[in-house]
Amino acid sequence: MDKVLHRLAEETAGLRHEDITPEARHDTVRRILDTIGCALAAFEAEPVRLARAYARRVQGGAHLLGTDHRTSEELAGFVNGIMARVMEGNDAYPGGGGHPSDSILAILAVAEARGGSGRDTVTAVWLAYQVHFALFRALQLRDTGLDHVFYTAVATAAGVARLLDLSVEATRHALALAATANLALHATRVGGLSMWKGGAGANAARNGSLAALLAAEGMTGPEAPIDGHHGLLELIGPREIGGFVGQPDAMLTRACYKFLLSEYHAQGPVMAALSLKVAPEAIERLDVFTYHFTWSEIGSGPEKWDPRTPEAADHSLPYVLAATLVDGAYSDAIYAQERLKDPRIRALMPRIFVQEDPALTSIFPRAYPCRLVLTRRDGERQEVTLDNPPGHPDQPLSDAQISEKFRGLARRVLPSERVEALLDWLWGLEAQGDVAALFGLAQIDR
């Protein structure tokens, strides 16, 4: 028997809503609200439209968010999950931990189809965050060439198993199915990025959801996919995987909200750059000093100075900084295809230099610092530093800020009165007897 999965199955099946502190439940609601705002804003994004067109071929019991069409639970989770992810606005476990909120829409799809309550949904989502972080902390899959969406698949399977109130044995099979079938490659996030960058997490959540749904029907999974012969730990090397439900609040709160719709490690440099107050034509060079992860993920390689897709642009620190300085403000509009060849942005990018500072690397991941040194054409130099961007646990977003972010996103597709009704409903999620009303309030009139 797989000791890791058996322990997780026992903790998952034994979890009750009352085991979660009120503070953690409230933050879970905040994250669900934030993720739905991100999803609504991406309704017309091309990857979303492609996935939605495919899912419309299937009839089922779960809504495609923003529409009146019901498809299968797992396909709804997939399409709605792409919506939540594609705008780069959902929260993250920085440093290779991925996006725990990728599980949320998959869990909500099952909750809608099975008559789940808001209370049940909050419990399932909180658990998914716990599992996700515990696996990330122990496995560090990015270092092995595997993608972080493995955490998403297993975490979603745990959340859906809890939602369905599966037995310990059925939960173990759900987790085994998810763990065995979802070892994706980190190649998704290397080089010139494709649409799949925004789809990989949603696909993993779909697969995790499907694993739990199959286990509920009696499907069995391998006995020891984590610590057994030819299991995960034999592939990547020994790891010590601790408890999942222990430290009930710490794991959830370590997920960083995004104040900007941007790759997380660009948030600090963008905020620092906005304080420079300089015209792009006055810049001789801009040196960006950061920790190793930022340099390796979004600040190194020739493709970062020549992004050709929206996905590549939001993972290019030179592009994001150049566009922000050209515009004098930050907006996700810089990722529109027509902006990628903006001559003003292209002219500034070669004057931006990104390098690792070992001193900053030594601080990471306790903090996410950066230092920008601007040299103007007249020889004047200006330096600005930033320890953590807004949304970091040390600089948390308030409920009011979360609401305002939601309004700004949801108003792109919904009238203001509907946005306010949906916002009120989501803040009261724990008291909602059935989550199905959410999808009626979120329907987009187009």
Secondary structure by P-SEA (a helix, b strand, c coil): ccaaaaaaaaaaaacccccccaaaaaaaaaaaaaaaaaaaaacccaaaaaaaaaacccccccccccccccccaaaaaaaaaaaaccccccccccccccccccaaaaaaaaaaaacccaaaaaaaaaaaaaaaaaaaacccccccccccaaaaaaaaaaaaaaaacccaaaaaaaaaaaaacccccccccccccccccccaaaaaaaaaaaaaaaaaaccccccccccccccccccccbbbbccccccccccccccccccccccccaaaaaaaaaacccccccccbbbbbbcaaaaacccccccccccccaaaaaacaaaaaaaaaaacccccccccccccccaaaaaacccbbbbbcaaaaaaccccbbbbbbbbccccbbbbbbbccccccccccccaaaaaaaaaaaaaccccaaaaaaaaaaaaaccccccaaaaaaaacccc
